[in-house]
Amino acid sequence: MRRTLIKDLTRNKNRVKSDLYFFGIEIPEQFNKNPSYWSKRFISWLEEQEEHQHWTGRDSFRILIDQVKTLRIQLLEVNKKVRTLSKEDYYQKRVTLLGSIFGVGLITSMTILTEIDDIHRFANLEKLRSYVGLTPTSHSSGDKDLHGEMIHRGNKFLKTAIFESAWIAARLDPVLHMDYVKFCKRMKPNRAIVRIACKLLDRVHYVLKNEVPYKSGMH
């Protein structure tokens, strides 16, 4: 339901922006620095726009804004329910374990846990990679890195969550940041982040399989 609400919210935000563009209304720079974030001030500014040539256009525009406001309220409520679910016995310990990994927050943790269910149903790391949609291109052992590529198959919800976390981890985690910089020297950033996503998934597998929090340099 959360994914559905986000999709609907994004669609309605795009409709609002398309309406602004159609009528030649420019968004002030102060609200355009982070296009994905809609503050209360920005929504108030939207509600003040009267440039539509006919009352039908103005009313249609207000309906779009009302839909955005309603979806934001519903999303907030669903986020609260996700947090409540994360505190249940089955999830609480696992959420804490995943939270020890840079880039993995509550929503990502719950996405991982609800999509994977039981980590032990995957015989090995390669099985988990295949399920997510990240397959190894070179095998490794010991301390050697295992690189991988993204494939079209896999769990798209889980894959999206892992990649979103990988971008964050590439900035915040000292080890993964160094790896990302190193990869970018010989490939494009979008290919480099695939490698980081693979490493992040390795960590997810490790902490859930061994039921220990992640510590830098552990795996």
C-alpha positions as CSV (number, residue, x, y, z in Angstrom):
1,M,0.0,0.0,0.0
2,R,2.9,2.4,0.8
3,R,4.4,1.8,-2.7
4,T,1.0,2.4,-4.3
5,L,0.5,5.6,-2.4
6,I,4.0,6.8,-3.4
7,K,3.3,6.0,-7.1
8,D,-0.1,7.8,-7.0
9,L,1.5,10.8,-5.2
10,T,4.3,11.0,-7.7
11,R,1.8,10.8,-10.6
12,N,-0.4,13.6,-9.1
13,K,2.6,15.8,-8.4
14,N,3.7,15.4,-12.1
15,R,0.1,16.4,-13.1
16,V,0.3,19.6,-11.1
17,K,3.7,20.5,-12.6
18,S,2.4,19.7,-16.1
19,D,-0.6,22.0,-15.4
20,L,1.8,24.8,-14.3
21,Y,3.9,24.3,-17.4
22,F,0.8,24.3,-19.7
23,F,-0.3,27.7,-18.4
24,G,3.2,29.2,-18.3
25,I,3.5,29.4,-14.5
26,E,7.1,29.2,-13.4
27,I,7.9,27.6,-10.0
28,P,10.0,30.1,-7.9
29,E,13.6,29.1,-7.4
30,Q,13.2,28.8,-3.7
31,F,10.8,25.9,-4.3
32,N,12.6,24.3,-7.2
33,K,15.9,23.4,-5.5
34,N,14.6,20.0,-4.5
35,P,11.8,19.1,-7.0
36,S,10.8,15.9,-5.1
37,Y,10.2,17.7,-1.8
38,W,6.9,19.6,-1.5
39,S,6.8,21.8,1.6
40,K,3.7,23.3,3.1
41,R,4.9,26.7,1.9
42,F,5.1,25.3,-1.7
43,I,1.6,23.9,-1.5
44,S,0.3,27.2,-0.1
45,W,2.0,28.9,-3.1
46,L,0.3,26.5,-5.5
47,E,-3.1,27.2,-3.9
48,E,-2.6,30.9,-4.5
49,Q,-2.1,30.6,-8.3
50,E,-5.0,32.1,-10.3
51,E,-3.4,32.4,-13.8
52,H,-5.8,29.8,-15.3
53,Q,-7.9,31.5,-18.0
54,H,-11.2,30.0,-17.0
55,W,-12.8,28.9,-13.7
56,T,-12.8,25.3,-14.9
57,G,-9.1,25.3,-15.1
58,R,-8.7,26.8,-11.6
59,D,-11.1,24.2,-10.1
60,S,-9.3,21.4,-11.9
61,F,-6.0,22.6,-10.5
62,R,-7.4,22.8,-7.0
63,I,-8.7,19.2,-7.3
64,L,-5.2,18.1,-8.2
65,I,-3.7,19.9,-5.2
66,D,-6.3,18.4,-2.9
67,Q,-5.5,14.9,-4.2
68,V,-1.8,15.6,-3.4
69,K,-2.7,16.8,0.1
70,T,-4.9,13.7,0.7
71,L,-2.3,11.3,-0.5
72,R,0.4,13.0,1.7
73,I,-1.9,12.4,4.8
74,Q,-2.5,8.8,3.8
75,L,1.2,8.2,3.3
76,L,2.0,9.7,6.7
77,E,-0.6,7.3,8.3
78,V,0.9,4.3,6.4
79,N,4.4,5.2,7.5
80,K,3.2,5.2,11.1
81,K,1.7,1.7,10.6
82,V,5.0,0.5,9.1
83,R,6.8,1.8,12.2
84,T,4.3,0.0,14.4
85,L,4.8,-3.2,12.5
86,S,8.6,-2.9,12.8
87,K,8.2,-3.0,16.6
88,E,6.6,-6.4,16.6
89,D,8.7,-9.2,18.0
90,Y,9.4,-10.8,14.6
91,Y,10.8,-7.6,13.0
92,Q,12.2,-5.6,15.8
93,K,15.5,-7.4,16.2
94,R,16.0,-7.8,12.5
95,V,15.3,-4.1,11.9
96,T,18.0,-3.3,14.5
97,L,20.5,-5.6,12.8
98,L,19.8,-4.1,9.3
99,G,20.0,-0.6,10.8
100,S,23.6,-1.2,11.7
101,I,24.4,-1.0,7.9
102,F,25.1,2.4,6.5
103,G,22.3,3.5,4.1
104,V,19.7,1.1,5.4
105,G,16.9,2.9,7.2
106,L,13.6,1.7,8.7
107,I,11.6,1.7,5.4
108,T,14.4,-0.2,3.6
109,S,14.7,-2.6,6.4
110,M,11.0,-3.4,6.4
111,T,11.0,-3.7,2.6
112,I,13.9,-6.2,2.8
113,L,12.3,-8.2,5.6
114,T,8.8,-8.4,4.1
115,E,10.1,-9.3,0.6
116,I,12.8,-11.8,1.7
117,D,10.7,-13.2,4.6
118,D,13.2,-15.8,5.9
119,I,16.9,-15.3,4.9
120,H,17.5,-19.0,5.5
121,R,15.3,-20.0,2.5
122,F,18.2,-18.9,0.4
123,A,20.9,-21.6,0.2
124,N,23.7,-19.1,-0.4
125,L,24.4,-15.5,-1.2
126,E,24.2,-16.2,-5.0
127,K,20.6,-17.4,-4.6
128,L,19.7,-14.2,-2.8
129,R,21.5,-12.1,-5.5
130,S,19.5,-13.8,-8.2
131,Y,16.3,-13.3,-6.3
132,V,17.0,-9.6,-6.0
133,G,18.2,-9.2,-9.6
134,L,22.0,-8.9,-9.0
135,T,24.1,-11.7,-10.4
136,P,27.8,-12.2,-9.9
137,T,30.1,-11.8,-13.0
138,S,33.2,-13.1,-11.2
139,H,33.3,-15.5,-8.4
140,S,35.4,-14.8,-5.3
141,S,36.5,-16.3,-2.0
142,G,38.1,-15.1,1.2
143,D,38.7,-11.4,1.3
144,K,38.3,-10.8,-2.5
145,D,35.4,-8.7,-3.7
146,L,32.5,-10.2,-5.6
147,H,31.3,-7.9,-8.3
148,G,28.0,-8.2,-10.1
149,E,25.7,-6.9,-12.7
150,M,22.0,-5.9,-12.7
151,I,19.6,-8.2,-14.6
152,H,16.1,-7.6,-15.7
153,R,14.8,-10.5,-13.6
154,G,14.4,-10.2,-9.8
155,N,12.2,-8.6,-7.2
156,K,11.8,-5.0,-8.4
157,F,10.7,-3.7,-5.0
158,L,13.7,-5.2,-3.3
159,K,16.1,-4.2,-6.0
160,T,14.8,-0.6,-5.9
161,A,15.3,-0.5,-2.1
162,I,18.8,-1.9,-2.3
163,F,19.8,0.7,-4.9
164,E,18.4,3.6,-3.0
165,S,20.4,2.5,0.0
166,A,23.5,1.9,-2.1
167,W,23.5,5.6,-3.2
168,I,23.3,6.7,0.4
169,A,25.9,4.2,1.5
170,A,28.3,5.3,-1.3
171,R,28.3,8.8,0.4
172,L,28.2,7.9,4.1
173,D,30.1,4.6,4.5
174,P,33.9,5.3,4.4
175,V,34.7,1.9,2.9
176,L,32.0,1.9,0.3
177,H,32.7,5.5,-0.6
178,M,36.3,4.6,-1.4
179,D,35.1,1.6,-3.4
180,Y,32.7,3.8,-5.3
181,V,35.4,6.3,-6.2
182,K,37.7,3.5,-7.3
183,F,35.0,1.9,-9.5
184,C,34.1,5.3,-11.0
185,K,37.7,5.6,-12.3
186,R,37.1,2.8,-14.7
187,M,33.3,2.8,-15.3
188,K,30.3,5.1,-15.4
189,P,28.7,5.9,-12.0
190,N,25.5,3.9,-12.8
191,R,27.6,0.8,-13.3
192,A,29.7,1.6,-10.2
193,I,26.7,1.8,-8.0
194,V,25.7,-1.7,-9.1
195,R,28.9,-2.9,-7.5
196,I,28.1,-1.0,-4.3
197,A,24.6,-2.5,-4.3
198,C,26.1,-6.0,-4.5
199,K,28.4,-5.2,-1.5
200,L,25.4,-3.8,0.4
201,L,23.4,-6.9,-0.3
202,D,26.4,-9.0,1.0
203,R,26.1,-7.1,4.3
204,V,22.3,-7.6,4.5
205,H,22.8,-11.3,4.0
206,Y,25.6,-11.5,6.5
207,V,23.8,-9.7,9.4
208,L,20.6,-11.6,8.9
209,K,22.2,-15.0,8.4
210,N,24.5,-14.6,11.5
211,E,22.2,-12.5,13.6
212,V,24.9,-10.0,14.4
213,P,25.1,-6.2,13.8
214,Y,27.4,-5.0,11.0
215,K,30.7,-3.6,12.0
216,S,33.1,-1.8,9.6
217,G,35.5,-4.3,8.0
218,M,33.5,-7.3,9.2
219,H,32.4,-8.5,5.8
